Amino acid sequence: MKIVTRRANVAHGGKSNILCLTVDRLNSDCLGAYGATWLDTPGFDALAADSILFDSYYATSLDLTELFRAFWFGEAPYCARGDERLSLFGALKAQGFRNYLVSDVDAVALNPEIDGDELEARLLLDPIDAQSPAETLEETAFFKQFAELARFISKLDDETRRSHEPWCVWAHLSGWNERWDFPKEMRKRFQEDEEDPEPYAEITPPYWRREPTCERHRRAARRETGEDDAGNVGTPPSERARLDALDEDDRRQSVLEAYAAGIVAFDETLAGFLELLKERKILSKTLLLLSGARGCPLGAPSALGVPRQGELGSPFYTEETRAPLVIRLPDATGATLRLPTLCDPRDVYATIKEWSNFAPTLKSEEFWRLERVEVSPFAGVWSGDARAEEDATPNDERSTPTRVEPLTDAPGANLLELLADETRALRERELIVAKDADSRERALVTQEWFLKRTPITNGAEQSEKLELFKLPDDRFCVNDVADRCRQEVEELTVNL
């Protein structure tokens, strides 16, 4: 543990640039900075050490379009679209930023809700037409896409040195959602012994789901696996790869080994990308935000791999909704700080939108009511003047009231304001909606609970299943305590 000065040293002549990087299906549980001990991620961990890390960041929808509606318009997926909508890029353009949108996903790069006049350019990364896993890291989609992004940002920086115009680049990568082209040799690193199953070796993302509770979904699941109503297996019509001849534990281990190879490929590529930004002195004048778009179910409790779009929907728990989020300020103010507050993409919208006007505040004497802070890998308590120390409460002693008011479309908040008061909670709960296909699944998250509601259809009968999981102890949602905590379920369902 070390003591560091908390006052910012922001001394840039003009506005800082902004780089937002979102990666789909990036699991926080597989990153060292988030507590993973079985997998080394030195690239991400080094970035986290220079950044503010958010422990309770949740994607509020499983639908990419709805998710970016929250990122770019600050609107929750469960609320109607506003009449006078101001996009993030429109707000930044009014502040003098040149905006660029980069992605390998058409629905993101060509999003019709973003006015073309608000962007300097949309860049659709070249599709990776791979038919089999790559032989080397340099041949993977992660490496090629990061390399292309690095070339673009380097060229952009050369141009803006002359024009002195700040830029904002939002780059989204499909990550594990579209292809698993990680080298086979990299996948084999995670086999503990010869008796372990062979790692999943296909390029098409795997998917396996335990028996659904809804009869309509059960029929759809049989069609996906080529079974008729009698259970006879035919030729699987699914475009997703199947995992045959494996029991449940082996199946999970096989996929986990392949997913971990992707984490290594991502991490090594990210490290090289950040090193280039440092060498070109771009990082020291850029606000950098890195987040996962959606997580990837890795076997607990109901799905494994990348969920399909379509009739089956996407059963979700914390693995698919809790994502990593780090924000690195140009001078690394806030480095190593972990914040436990619940946050979501609407807060990313507010933070980026307000960054240019908020940056001077970081130099203000009034903003830094606390001069020193204890920094540890486990989110230490703010310390400063005597009153601040007296008021502060350690993280493990905090409690979130169970009873909460019905949800409203509350706007996002600037996450950087938490630098002045780490104990502040932005909100008491997050509502997550599936929004994929016709799924009506919802979940409510507080600091203490994850409540899941799953509608069930059996013929003409309609019912629902409520599941409750205790956080943070049961972070994989495997121990349903709804029957034992009926009062908590009753009080929380007012929001569902």
Secondary structure, DSSP 4 states (H G I P E B T S, - for coil): -EEEE-S-----SSPPEEEEEEETT--GGGSGGGT--SS--HHHHHHHHTSEEEEEEB-SBSSHHHHHHHHHH---TTSPPPSS---HHHHHHHTT-EEEEEES-HHHHT-TTS-GGG-SEEEEPPP---SS--SSGGGSHHHHHHHHHHHHHHHHHHHHHHH---EEEEEEE-TTTT-----HHHHGGG--STTSPPPP--SSPBEEEPPPSSHHHHHHHHHHTTB-TT--B-----SSB---S--HHHHHHHHHHHHHHHHHHHHHHHHHHHHHHHHTT-GGGEEEEEEESS---BSSSSEEESPPSSTT-----HHHHB--EEEE-TT-TTTTEEEEEEE-HHHHHHHHHHHHHHGGGGG-TTT-S-SEEEE-TT---EE-SHHHHHH---GGG----S--PPP--PPP--GGGGGG-TT--S-S-EEEE--STT---EEEE-SSEEEEEEEEEETTEEEEEEEEEETTTTTT-----TTT-HHHHHHHGGG-
